[in-house]
Amino acid sequence: MRSDNVTKGSERAPNRSLFYALGYTPEELERPLIGVVSAYSEIVPGHMNLDKIADAVKAGVEMAGGTPILIPAIGVCDGIAMGHVGMKYSLASRELICDSVETMLMAHQLDGLVLVPNCDKIVPGMVMAAVRMDVPAVVCSGGPMLAGSYGGEEVSLSKMFEAVGAYKAGMITDEQLEDCTCNCCPSCGSCSGMYTANSMNCLCEAIGIALPGNGTIPAVYSKRLQLAKHAGMAIMDMVNKGITARQIINERSIRNALTCDMALGCSTNTVLHLLAIAYEAGVPIDLKLFNEISARTPNLCHLAPAGPTHMPDLYAAGGIPAVQAELAKKGLLDLDVPTVTGKTLGENIKGAHILNEKAIRPIENPYSQTGGLQILWGNIAPDGCVVKRSAVAPEMQQHSGPARVFNSEETAIAAIYAGQIVPGDVVVIRYEGPKGGPGMREMLNPTSALAGMKLDKTVALITDGRFSGASRGAAIGHVSPEAASGGPIGLIEEGDTISIDIPNAKITLEVSDEVLAERKAKYVAPEPNIKTGWLSRYARMVTSANLGAVLK
């Protein structure tokens, strides 16, 4: 066992003495040492219950003969960080989390990890560390929030952001805005739509590193505590059998995850995170694979913001196993891959079926024959960009209009709120990429403002930044190369015509190569907008979005 390096022999007596100072007994040090990495805090709604989840995991580890050791992890609440400088730290925190989990694992020679995250960057950050170090690991998330209520309908956080746009346009009153504010997020848990947190927790299930139910059991259900206890038991089984993260997460299981991604209609951020996880696992994948899998995978779910259903609806309809069972009907999944249950995927989903076709459509009657995400290429994005096409209205699948160019999110949102954006426009927000931001901020405020003002079916938005999973409409992000790296998005001028063709995976700036060459010759990159702190180091080290924005 790795922990023998800190618990066994006379030379490790000083190490043992420090464990005894912590209250551990000789009997506990004879058992495998399991790190329970919890992102519990009092600043993230999705994490406020993780203390209870971690306690349940520890109970499971102890029941199965291990010694659990609680370890903290940081986590940013993207909703609270949205719309200001704080969002620059969100994606960047993924690398901090990954590095810190590696640090605690190796410094203390732990035998296995149960990863207890819930929101956005915390999930992939922890998984990246597990596959980087190739240790036994199980993910056990805190679970999704219940849906809220506003105007007699079920709602979640995306409706709250859109309500601000409606308020700015004079479409709702102060009282209605306050009603939405007080009622859209009614419980602990990750916000209730198919946003990034829930997307990644579902994909952890799909990739096999989490137990069935991880993505969909609501945070407030007692079944979530039962799941956590079983996660504690599962890690002991993996440690005893020598099963490690890379045996679970490999090229086959990543393809399975991508297939579920397309069927579920997950957040565009899953592109960044699956690329990053694959990089750490040593599995070569690229953006072409996303389109290859999307082209053959029907989209079965339209959860918020794409439709009216929420995560508790998905859970009640059979959850991820029911989605996987539908995909298996057409041979779209590799059912022989191992999972942390100790069984294969095929064994896990045996008997699973849809319980509510409003939340999960049968594969014979999908929302579309193609997946929820689409990668686009063109002279604006030679290295690709991404759109959540399942959340794009049919009339915006193909669009052409004049560019409205902004060099920051703040200037764009000011123009939108001031009513300066009109139907037909293509809003371009640049210098918000991994380097240029730095940190690749989410553009939920601009997309939600457009949706709230009823412009999401007539106005497109293109950025080298990214979007929250709560964004809907023709929101095209991750444009690569980014403007700060000399990408063509930095050469767009006000009034240029931009053509978008989502079905054919194209995005085109209708300007000749000769004119673009002239503009490029005159181009001068702006000074970095942050020159101190660790974000300045991040900007120097981060790679492009099409590579997962990992550090090199």
C-alpha positions as CSV (number, residue, x, y, z in Angstrom):
1,M,0.0,0.0,0.0
2,R,1.2,3.5,-0.7
3,S,0.4,4.5,2.9
4,D,3.1,2.1,4.1
5,N,5.4,5.0,3.3
6,V,4.0,7.0,6.2
7,T,2.8,4.3,8.6
8,K,5.1,1.3,8.6
9,G,8.6,0.6,10.1
10,S,10.9,2.2,12.6
11,E,12.0,4.9,10.2
12,R,8.4,6.1,10.0
13,A,7.9,6.4,13.7
14,P,8.0,10.2,13.5
15,N,5.3,10.1,10.8
16,R,3.2,7.8,13.0
17,S,3.6,10.1,15.9
18,L,1.9,12.8,14.0
19,F,-1.0,10.5,13.1
20,Y,-1.3,9.7,16.8
21,A,-1.4,13.4,17.5
22,L,-4.5,13.5,15.2
23,G,-6.1,10.9,17.3
24,Y,-5.7,7.9,15.0
25,T,-5.1,4.6,16.6
26,P,-2.6,1.9,15.5
27,E,-5.5,-0.2,14.3
28,E,-6.7,2.6,12.0
29,L,-3.2,3.0,10.6
30,E,-3.2,-0.7,9.7
31,R,-6.0,0.0,7.2
32,P,-5.8,1.7,3.8
33,L,-5.9,5.5,4.2
34,I,-8.6,7.0,2.1
35,G,-8.7,10.7,1.3
36,V,-12.2,12.1,1.3
37,V,-11.7,15.3,-0.6
38,S,-14.6,17.7,0.2
39,A,-15.3,21.1,-1.3
40,Y,-17.7,22.0,1.5
41,S,-18.0,25.7,2.1
42,E,-20.5,28.3,3.1
43,I,-20.3,30.4,-0.1
44,V,-21.5,27.8,-2.7
45,P,-25.2,26.5,-2.5
46,G,-24.1,23.4,-4.3
47,H,-21.5,22.8,-1.5
48,M,-23.3,23.7,1.6
49,N,-24.4,20.1,2.1
50,L,-21.1,18.5,1.4
51,D,-20.2,18.2,5.0
52,K,-23.1,15.6,5.4
53,I,-22.1,13.9,2.1
54,A,-18.5,13.6,3.3
55,D,-19.6,12.2,6.7
56,A,-21.7,9.6,4.9
57,V,-18.7,8.7,2.6
58,K,-16.5,8.3,5.7
59,A,-19.1,6.0,7.2
60,G,-19.0,3.9,4.1
61,V,-15.2,3.7,4.1
62,E,-15.2,2.6,7.7
63,M,-17.9,0.0,7.1
64,A,-15.7,-1.5,4.3
65,G,-12.5,-1.6,6.4
66,G,-10.7,1.6,5.5
67,T,-9.6,4.7,7.4
68,P,-11.2,7.9,5.9
69,I,-9.3,11.2,6.2
70,L,-11.1,14.4,5.4
71,I,-9.3,16.9,3.1
72,P,-10.6,20.3,2.0
73,A,-10.8,21.7,-1.5
74,I,-11.7,25.2,-2.8
75,G,-14.6,25.9,-5.0
76,V,-15.9,29.0,-6.8
77,C,-19.7,29.6,-7.2
78,D,-20.0,30.6,-10.8
79,G,-23.3,32.3,-10.2
80,I,-21.9,34.6,-7.5
81,A,-18.8,35.2,-9.6
82,M,-20.7,36.0,-12.7
83,G,-20.6,39.4,-14.4
84,H,-17.5,40.8,-12.6
85,V,-13.8,40.2,-12.2
86,G,-14.5,37.2,-10.0
87,M,-15.4,35.1,-13.1
88,K,-11.8,35.4,-14.3
89,Y,-10.9,33.0,-11.4
90,S,-13.5,30.3,-12.1
91,L,-12.0,28.2,-15.0
92,A,-8.5,28.9,-13.7
93,S,-9.4,27.4,-10.3
94,R,-9.8,24.1,-12.0
95,E,-6.0,23.8,-12.3
96,L,-5.6,24.9,-8.7
97,I,-8.0,22.2,-7.5
98,C,-6.3,19.6,-9.6
99,D,-2.8,20.5,-8.3
100,S,-4.0,20.7,-4.7
101,V,-5.6,17.2,-4.8
102,E,-2.3,15.9,-6.3
103,T,-0.4,17.6,-3.6
104,M,-2.4,16.2,-0.7
105,L,-2.5,12.7,-2.2
106,M,1.3,12.5,-2.7
107,A,2.4,14.5,0.4
108,H,0.5,12.1,2.7
109,Q,0.7,8.9,0.6
110,L,-3.0,8.1,0.5
111,D,-4.2,4.8,-0.9
112,G,-7.4,6.1,-2.6
113,L,-9.7,9.1,-3.0
114,V,-13.4,9.7,-2.8
115,L,-13.9,13.1,-4.5
116,V,-16.8,15.1,-3.1
117,P,-17.5,18.1,-5.3
118,N,-20.6,19.5,-6.9
119,C,-20.2,22.6,-9.0
120,D,-18.7,23.6,-12.3
121,K,-14.8,23.5,-12.2
122,I,-14.5,21.5,-9.0
123,V,-15.7,18.2,-10.6
124,P,-13.3,18.1,-13.5
125,G,-10.5,19.6,-11.4
126,M,-10.7,16.6,-9.0
127,V,-11.1,14.1,-11.7
128,M,-8.1,15.5,-13.6
129,A,-6.0,14.9,-10.5
130,A,-7.3,11.3,-10.1
131,V,-6.4,10.3,-13.7
132,R,-3.1,12.3,-13.6
133,M,-1.9,10.3,-10.6
134,D,-3.8,7.1,-11.6
135,V,-5.0,6.2,-8.2
136,P,-8.2,4.4,-7.1
137,A,-10.9,7.1,-7.1
138,V,-14.7,7.5,-6.9
139,V,-16.6,10.7,-7.5
140,C,-19.6,11.4,-5.2
141,S,-21.2,14.7,-5.9
142,G,-23.6,16.7,-3.6
143,G,-26.5,16.4,-6.1
144,P,-28.8,18.9,-7.9
145,M,-31.0,21.6,-6.5
146,L,-34.7,21.3,-6.6
147,A,-36.5,23.4,-9.2
148,G,-37.9,26.8,-8.1
149,S,-41.2,28.4,-8.9
150,Y,-42.0,31.7,-10.6
151,G,-45.1,32.8,-12.4
152,G,-46.7,29.4,-11.8
153,E,-43.9,27.5,-13.6
154,E,-40.9,25.5,-12.5
155,V,-37.7,27.5,-13.0
156,S,-34.0,27.5,-12.2
157,L,-31.1,29.9,-12.2
158,S,-31.2,30.6,-16.0
159,K,-34.7,32.1,-15.6
160,M,-33.3,34.5,-12.9
161,F,-30.6,35.8,-15.2
162,E,-33.1,36.2,-18.0
163,A,-35.4,38.1,-15.7
164,V,-32.8,40.8,-15.3
165,G,-32.9,41.3,-19.1
166,A,-36.7,41.4,-19.0
167,Y,-36.5,43.9,-16.2
168,K,-34.1,46.1,-18.1
169,A,-36.4,46.0,-21.1
170,G,-39.3,47.1,-19.0
171,M,-41.1,43.7,-19.5
172,I,-41.5,42.9,-15.8
173,T,-41.9,44.9,-12.6
174,D,-39.7,45.3,-9.5
175,E,-42.1,43.0,-7.7
176,Q,-41.8,40.3,-10.3
177,L,-38.0,40.5,-10.3
178,E,-38.0,40.1,-6.5
179,D,-40.4,37.2,-6.7
180,C,-38.1,35.4,-9.1
181,T,-35.0,36.3,-7.0
182,C,-36.6,34.8,-3.8
183,N,-38.0,31.6,-5.4
184,C,-35.8,30.4,-8.3
185,C,-33.2,28.6,-6.1
186,P,-35.1,26.9,-3.3
187,S,-32.6,24.4,-1.8
188,C,-29.0,23.4,-1.5
189,G,-27.5,21.6,-4.5
190,S,-26.1,22.4,-8.0
191,C,-28.5,24.7,-9.9
192,S,-31.3,22.6,-11.3
193,G,-30.9,22.9,-15.1
194,M,-28.5,21.0,-17.3
195,Y,-25.8,23.5,-16.5
196,T,-22.1,22.8,-16.2
197,A,-22.2,21.3,-12.7
198,N,-25.0,18.8,-13.4
199,S,-23.5,18.1,-16.8
200,M,-20.2,17.1,-15.3
201,N,-21.8,15.1,-12.5
202,C,-23.9,13.2,-15.1
203,L,-20.8,12.6,-17.3
204,C,-18.9,11.3,-14.3
205,E,-21.6,8.6,-14.1
206,A,-21.5,8.1,-17.9
207,I,-17.7,7.7,-17.9
208,G,-17.8,5.2,-15.0
209,I,-16.0,7.1,-12.3
210,A,-19.2,7.7,-10.2
211,L,-22.0,5.4,-9.1
212,P,-25.3,5.4,-10.8
213,G,-27.4,8.2,-9.5
214,N,-24.5,10.5,-8.9
215,G,-25.7,13.0,-11.5
216,T,-29.4,13.1,-10.8
217,I,-30.4,12.2,-7.2
218,P,-31.5,15.6,-5.7
219,A,-29.3,17.0,-3.0
220,V,-32.0,17.0,-0.4
221,Y,-33.0,13.3,-0.8
222,S,-31.8,10.8,1.7
223,K,-30.8,8.6,-1.2
224,R,-28.0,11.0,-1.7
225,L,-26.6,10.0,1.7
226,Q,-27.1,6.3,0.9
227,L,-25.2,6.9,-2.4
228,A,-22.3,8.5,-0.5
229,K,-22.1,5.5,1.9
230,H,-21.9,3.2,-1.1
231,A,-19.2,5.4,-2.7
232,G,-17.2,4.9,0.5
233,M,-17.7,1.1,0.1
234,A,-16.8,1.2,-3.6
235,I,-13.5,2.9,-3.1
236,M,-12.4,0.1,-0.7
237,D,-13.3,-2.5,-3.3
238,M,-11.2,-0.6,-5.8
239,V,-8.2,-0.3,-3.4
240,N,-8.4,-4.0,-2.5
241,K,-8.6,-5.0,-6.2
242,G,-5.9,-2.5,-7.4
243,I,-8.4,-0.7,-9.8
244,T,-7.2,2.8,-10.6
245,A,-8.7,5.8,-12.4
246,R,-7.1,5.2,-15.7
247,Q,-8.6,1.7,-15.8
248,I,-12.0,3.4,-15.6
249,I,-11.3,6.5,-17.7
250,N,-9.8,5.6,-21.0
251,E,-10.5,6.1,-24.7
252,R,-13.5,3.8,-24.7
253,S,-15.2,5.3,-21.6
254,I,-14.5,8.9,-22.9
255,R,-16.4,8.0,-26.1
256,N,-19.2,6.8,-23.9
257,A,-19.2,10.0,-22.0
258,L,-19.2,12.1,-25.2
259,T,-22.2,10.1,-26.5
260,C,-24.2,10.7,-23.3
261,D,-23.1,14.4,-23.5
262,M,-24.8,14.6,-26.9
263,A,-27.9,12.8,-25.8
264,L,-28.4,14.8,-22.7
265,G,-27.7,18.2,-24.3
266,C,-25.0,19.1,-21.8
267,S,-23.2,22.4,-21.2
268,T,-20.6,23.6,-23.8
269,N,-18.1,23.7,-20.9
270,T,-18.1,19.9,-21.1
271,V,-15.9,20.3,-24.2
272,L,-13.2,22.1,-22.2
273,H,-13.4,19.6,-19.3
274,L,-13.5,16.4,-21.3
275,L,-10.6,17.6,-23.3
276,A,-8.7,18.4,-20.1
277,I,-9.6,15.0,-18.4
278,A,-8.5,13.2,-21.6
279,Y,-5.2,15.1,-21.6
280,E,-4.5,14.1,-18.0
281,A,-5.5,10.5,-18.8
282,G,-3.1,10.4,-21.7
283,V,-5.9,9.8,-24.2
284,P,-5.6,11.8,-27.5
285,I,-9.0,13.3,-28.5
286,D,-9.8,16.5,-30.4
287,L,-12.7,18.6,-31.4
288,K,-13.4,16.5,-34.6
289,L,-14.3,13.6,-32.3
290,F,-17.1,15.7,-30.8
291,N,-18.7,16.3,-34.1
292,E,-18.2,12.6,-35.2
293,I,-20.1,11.4,-32.1
294,S,-22.7,14.2,-32.3
295,A,-23.5,13.3,-35.9
296,R,-24.6,9.8,-34.9
297,T,-26.1,10.5,-31.5
298,P,-29.8,11.5,-31.1
299,N,-30.6,14.3,-28.6
300,L,-33.0,12.8,-26.1
301,C,-33.3,15.5,-23.4
302,H,-34.2,19.2,-23.3
303,L,-33.6,20.2,-19.7
304,A,-33.4,23.9,-18.8
305,P,-32.4,26.1,-20.4
306,A,-33.2,24.2,-23.6
307,G,-36.6,23.1,-22.3
308,P,-39.0,23.1,-19.3
309,T,-37.7,20.1,-17.4
310,H,-35.1,20.1,-14.6
311,M,-32.8,17.6,-12.9
312,P,-35.4,16.1,-10.5
313,D,-37.5,15.3,-13.6
314,L,-34.5,13.5,-15.1
315,Y,-34.0,11.6,-11.9
316,A,-37.7,10.6,-11.7
317,A,-37.6,9.6,-15.4
318,G,-34.9,7.0,-14.7
319,G,-31.8,9.1,-14.7
320,I,-28.6,8.5,-16.6
321,P,-29.1,4.7,-16.7
322,A,-32.4,5.2,-18.6
323,V,-30.6,7.5,-21.1
324,Q,-27.8,4.9,-21.5
325,A,-30.3,2.1,-22.0
326,E,-31.9,4.1,-24.9
327,L,-28.5,4.7,-26.5
328,A,-27.6,1.0,-26.1
329,K,-30.7,0.1,-28.2
330,K,-28.8,1.4,-31.2
331,G,-25.4,0.1,-30.2
332,L,-24.1,3.6,-29.4
333,L,-22.3,2.7,-26.2
334,D,-19.4,0.3,-25.3
335,L,-21.2,-1.8,-22.7
336,D,-18.1,-3.8,-21.7
337,V,-16.2,-0.9,-20.0
338,P,-15.5,-1.3,-16.3
339,T,-17.0,1.1,-13.7
340,V,-16.5,1.9,-10.1
341,T,-19.5,-0.3,-9.2
342,G,-17.2,-3.3,-9.9
343,K,-19.5,-4.2,-12.8
344,T,-19.5,-3.3,-16.5
345,L,-21.7,-0.5,-17.8
346,G,-23.9,-3.1,-19.4
347,E,-24.5,-4.8,-16.1
348,N,-25.2,-1.4,-14.4
349,I,-28.0,-0.5,-16.8
350,K,-29.6,-3.9,-17.1
351,G,-33.4,-3.3,-16.6
352,A,-33.1,0.5,-16.8
353,H,-35.9,2.2,-18.8
354,I,-37.6,5.5,-19.3
355,L,-40.3,6.3,-16.7
356,N,-41.4,9.7,-18.1
357,E,-41.0,10.5,-21.8
358,K,-41.4,14.2,-21.1
359,A,-37.9,14.2,-19.5
360,I,-36.3,11.5,-21.6
361,R,-37.5,10.8,-25.1
362,P,-37.3,7.4,-26.6
363,I,-34.5,7.0,-29.1
364,E,-37.1,6.3,-31.8
365,N,-38.5,9.8,-31.2
366,P,-35.6,12.2,-30.3
367,Y,-35.6,15.9,-30.3
368,S,-33.1,15.7,-33.2
369,Q,-31.1,12.9,-34.8
370,T,-27.9,14.7,-33.9
371,G,-26.4,15.6,-30.6
372,G,-26.8,18.6,-28.3
373,L,-23.3,20.1,-29.1
374,Q,-21.8,21.1,-32.5
375,I,-18.3,22.3,-33.3
376,L,-18.0,25.0,-36.0
377,W,-15.0,25.9,-38.1
378,G,-14.3,28.8,-40.4
379,N,-12.1,31.8,-41.0
380,I,-13.2,33.3,-37.6
381,A,-12.3,30.0,-35.8
382,P,-9.7,28.0,-37.7
383,D,-9.2,25.8,-34.6
384,G,-12.9,25.5,-33.9
385,C,-15.6,26.9,-31.7
386,V,-18.6,25.3,-29.9
387,V,-22.4,25.9,-29.7
388,K,-25.1,24.1,-27.7
389,R,-27.3,23.6,-30.7
390,S,-30.0,21.8,-28.7
391,A,-30.7,25.2,-27.1
392,V,-30.7,27.2,-30.4
393,A,-34.1,28.0,-31.9
394,P,-34.7,26.5,-35.4
395,E,-34.7,29.9,-37.0
396,M,-31.2,30.7,-35.7
397,Q,-29.6,27.4,-36.9
398,Q,-28.6,29.5,-39.9
399,H,-28.1,33.2,-39.6
400,S,-26.2,36.1,-41.2
401,G,-25.9,39.6,-39.9
402,P,-23.7,42.6,-39.1
403,A,-21.0,42.3,-36.4
404,R,-21.4,44.4,-33.3
405,V,-17.9,44.3,-31.9
406,F,-16.9,44.6,-28.2
407,N,-13.6,44.1,-26.5
408,S,-15.0,43.1,-23.2
409,E,-18.1,41.6,-21.6
410,E,-18.8,44.8,-19.7
411,T,-19.0,47.0,-22.8
412,A,-21.2,44.4,-24.5
413,I,-23.7,44.1,-21.6
414,A,-23.9,47.9,-21.4
415,A,-24.9,48.1,-25.0
416,I,-27.5,45.3,-24.6
417,Y,-29.1,46.9,-21.6
418,A,-29.1,50.2,-23.4
419,G,-31.2,48.8,-26.2
420,Q,-28.4,49.2,-28.8
421,I,-28.6,45.6,-30.1
422,V,-31.3,45.0,-32.6
423,P,-32.7,41.9,-34.4
424,G,-30.3,40.4,-36.9
425,D,-27.1,41.6,-35.1
426,V,-24.2,39.3,-34.4
427,V,-22.6,40.4,-31.1
428,V,-18.9,39.7,-30.9
429,I,-17.1,39.7,-27.5
430,R,-13.4,39.2,-27.7
431,Y,-10.3,39.4,-25.5
432,E,-12.2,37.1,-23.0
433,G,-10.3,33.9,-23.9
434,P,-8.1,31.8,-21.6
435,K,-5.1,34.2,-22.1
436,G,-7.0,37.4,-22.9
437,G,-9.5,37.4,-20.1
438,P,-7.5,35.9,-18.5
439,G,-9.6,33.0,-17.3
440,M,-12.2,32.7,-20.1
441,R,-15.2,34.2,-18.4
442,E,-18.7,32.8,-18.9
443,M,-21.0,35.2,-20.8
444,L,-24.2,34.3,-19.0
445,N,-25.2,37.9,-18.4
446,P,-25.1,38.9,-22.1
447,T,-26.9,35.8,-23.3
448,S,-29.5,36.0,-20.6
449,A,-30.1,39.6,-21.3
450,L,-30.7,38.8,-24.9
451,A,-33.1,36.0,-24.0
452,G,-34.9,38.1,-21.4
453,M,-35.4,40.8,-24.0
454,K,-36.8,38.2,-26.4
455,L,-33.8,38.6,-28.8
456,D,-32.4,35.1,-28.5
457,K,-34.3,34.1,-31.7
458,T,-32.9,37.0,-33.7
459,V,-29.5,37.8,-32.4
460,A,-26.4,35.6,-32.2
461,L,-23.4,36.0,-29.9
462,I,-19.8,34.9,-30.7
463,T,-16.9,35.0,-28.2
464,D,-13.5,33.6,-27.5
465,G,-14.8,33.4,-23.9
466,R,-17.3,30.7,-22.9
467,F,-20.8,30.2,-21.7
468,S,-22.6,28.9,-18.7
469,G,-24.7,25.8,-19.3
470,A,-27.5,28.2,-18.4
471,S,-27.1,30.1,-21.7
472,R,-29.4,29.5,-24.6
473,G,-29.7,30.9,-28.1
474,A,-27.1,31.1,-30.8
475,A,-24.3,31.5,-28.3
476,I,-21.1,30.4,-29.9
477,G,-18.0,30.2,-27.7
478,H,-14.5,29.0,-27.3
479,V,-13.5,30.7,-30.6
480,S,-9.9,29.5,-31.3
481,P,-7.4,30.9,-31.6
482,E,-8.5,33.6,-29.3
483,A,-8.0,37.3,-30.0
484,A,-5.2,37.7,-27.5
485,S,-3.2,35.0,-29.3
486,G,-3.7,36.8,-32.7
487,G,-6.8,34.8,-33.7
488,P,-8.9,36.2,-36.6
489,I,-11.7,37.1,-34.1
490,G,-9.5,40.0,-33.2
491,L,-9.6,41.3,-36.9
492,I,-13.4,41.6,-37.1
493,E,-14.6,45.2,-37.5
494,E,-18.0,46.8,-36.7
495,G,-20.5,46.1,-39.5
496,D,-18.7,43.1,-41.1
497,T,-21.1,40.4,-42.1
498,I,-20.9,37.1,-40.2
499,S,-22.6,34.0,-41.5
500,I,-23.4,31.1,-39.1
501,D,-24.4,27.6,-40.4
502,I,-24.8,25.3,-37.4
503,P,-26.1,22.2,-39.4
504,N,-23.1,22.3,-41.7
505,A,-20.6,23.2,-38.9
506,K,-19.5,26.5,-40.5
507,I,-18.9,30.0,-39.2
508,T,-17.7,32.6,-41.7
509,L,-16.5,36.2,-41.7
510,E,-17.6,37.5,-45.1
511,V,-14.4,39.4,-45.7
512,S,-11.8,38.5,-48.3
513,D,-8.5,36.9,-47.4
514,E,-6.7,40.0,-48.8
515,V,-8.5,42.4,-46.5
516,L,-7.9,40.1,-43.5
517,A,-4.2,40.0,-44.3
518,E,-4.1,43.8,-44.4
519,R,-5.9,44.0,-41.1
520,K,-3.5,41.4,-39.6
521,A,-0.5,43.4,-40.7
522,K,-1.8,46.4,-38.7
523,Y,-2.9,44.4,-35.7
524,V,-1.3,45.2,-32.3
525,A,-2.1,42.9,-29.4
526,P,-3.4,44.8,-26.4
527,E,-1.6,44.9,-23.1
528,P,-2.6,42.1,-20.6
529,N,-5.4,43.5,-18.4
530,I,-4.1,41.7,-15.3
531,K,-0.4,41.9,-14.6
532,T,-0.2,40.7,-11.0
533,G,-1.3,37.7,-8.9
534,W,-1.6,34.2,-10.0
535,L,-3.9,35.0,-12.9
536,S,-0.9,36.6,-14.7
537,R,1.0,33.4,-14.4
538,Y,-2.1,31.5,-15.6
539,A,-2.3,33.7,-18.7
540,R,1.3,32.9,-19.6
541,M,0.9,29.1,-19.2
542,V,-2.6,28.4,-20.4
543,T,-3.2,26.7,-23.7
544,S,-6.0,27.4,-26.2
545,A,-9.7,26.4,-25.6
546,N,-9.5,23.8,-28.4
547,L,-6.9,22.0,-26.3
548,G,-9.1,22.2,-23.1
549,A,-7.4,25.3,-21.7
550,V,-4.9,23.1,-19.7
551,L,-1.6,24.5,-18.4
552,K,1.7,23.6,-20.0
